[in-house]
Amino acid sequence: MKRDSKENYELWARQKIANIEGGKLLKQLRNNDSNLTLKDVGAILGISLQYISELERGIKTPSDILIRELSECYHTNDYALSKTYNRVPLSASEFLEENIELQVLLSKLSVMTDRENIIKEFVSIVG
């Protein structure tokens, strides 16, 4: 197997595992926390019962926006669900997009030249 195809397979496999784990979490949230049916969730979010079922079975991957909407539907934050799907929460992405200072700081952090000052700067930005 070529290196590229092996890396592609590993990426594909990680995403499949994330889909399965995410689907389990979605089903748990729906059944245990909210006691909603697939039909209820579909009606609330304006998507088909079939699609919700495919998400819960790990067949489909939700978009970042749908992860947020599902989190709101199940009265939880989007962090846990996003993390399960190996995604950055949409709320974090939006916060970063709005905060130029934080973008610059993260760029500096990626090269890790002066860690102590970078941490101080981070604390001053986010409070």
C-alpha positions in Angstrom: 0.0 0.0 0.0 1.4 3.4 -0.9 2.0 5.9 1.8 -0.7 8.3 0.5 -3.3 5.6 0.3 -2.3 4.4 3.8 -2.7 7.9 5.2 -6.0 8.4 3.4 -7.2 5.1 4.8 -6.2 6.1 8.3 -7.9 9.4 8.0 -11.0 7.7 6.6 -10.9 5.1 9.4 -10.6 7.8 12.1 -13.6 9.7 10.6 -15.7 6.5 10.6 -14.8 5.8 14.2 -15.7 9.4 15.1 -19.0 9.1 13.2 -19.9 5.9 15.2 -18.9 7.5 18.5 -20.8 10.7 17.6 -23.8 8.7 16.6 -23.8 6.9 19.9 -23.6 10.2 21.8 -26.4 11.7 19.7 -28.7 8.7 20.5 -27.8 8.8 24.2 -28.5 12.5 24.3 -31.8 12.0 22.5 -33.0 9.1 24.6 -31.6 9.8 28.0 -31.5 13.6 28.3 -34.4 14.8 26.2 -36.6 11.8 25.6 -37.3 12.9 22.1 -38.2 10.6 19.2 -36.3 10.8 15.9 -39.4 12.4 14.4 -39.4 15.0 17.1 -35.8 15.9 16.5 -36.4 16.0 12.7 -39.3 18.4 13.2 -37.4 20.7 15.6 -34.4 20.9 13.2 -36.2 20.8 9.9 -34.4 17.6 8.7 -35.7 14.2 7.9 -36.1 11.4 10.3 -34.0 9.3 8.0 -31.1 11.7 8.2 -31.2 11.8 12.0 -31.2 8.0 12.0 -28.2 7.9 9.7 -26.3 10.3 12.0 -27.1 8.1 15.0 -25.9 5.0 13.2 -22.7 6.7 12.2 -23.4 6.6 8.5 -23.5 10.4 8.0 -21.3 13.2 9.4 -23.1 16.4 10.6 -21.9 19.8 9.6 -20.6 22.2 12.2 -23.9 24.1 12.0 -25.9 20.9 12.6 -23.7 20.0 15.5 -24.6 23.3 17.1 -28.3 22.8 16.3 -28.3 19.3 17.8 -26.5 20.6 20.9 -29.1 23.3 21.3 -31.9 20.7 20.8 -30.4 18.5 23.5 -29.7 21.4 25.8 -25.9 20.9 25.9 -23.0 22.9 24.7 -21.4 22.1 21.3 -18.0 21.2 22.7 -18.5 17.6 23.6 -20.3 16.8 20.4 -17.8 18.6 18.3 -14.9 16.9 20.1 -16.5 13.5 19.4 -16.5 14.3 15.7 -12.9 15.6 15.9 -14.1 19.1 15.1 -13.5 22.5 16.5 -16.7 23.8 18.0 -18.4 26.4 15.9 -18.6 28.7 18.8 -14.8 28.6 19.2 -14.3 29.2 15.5 -16.6 32.2 15.6 -14.8 33.6 18.7 -11.5 33.2 17.0 -12.7 34.8 13.8 -13.9 37.9 15.8 -10.7 38.2 17.8 -7.7 39.3 15.7 -5.5 39.6 18.7 -6.1 36.0 19.6 -5.4 34.9 16.0 -2.0 36.6 16.2 -1.3 35.1 19.5 -2.1 31.6 18.3 0.2 32.2 15.3 3.0 33.0 17.8 2.1 30.1 19.9 2.5 27.7 17.0 6.2 28.5 16.8 6.6 28.5 20.7 9.4 31.1 20.9 8.6 32.8 24.2 6.0 30.7 26.0 5.8 32.7 29.2 5.1 36.0 27.5 2.6 34.3 25.2 0.7 32.9 28.1 0.6 36.3 29.8 -0.6 37.9 26.6 -3.3 35.2 26.2 -4.5 35.8 29.8 -4.7 39.6 29.0 -6.8 39.0 25.9 -9.3 36.5 27.2 -9.4 37.8 30.8 
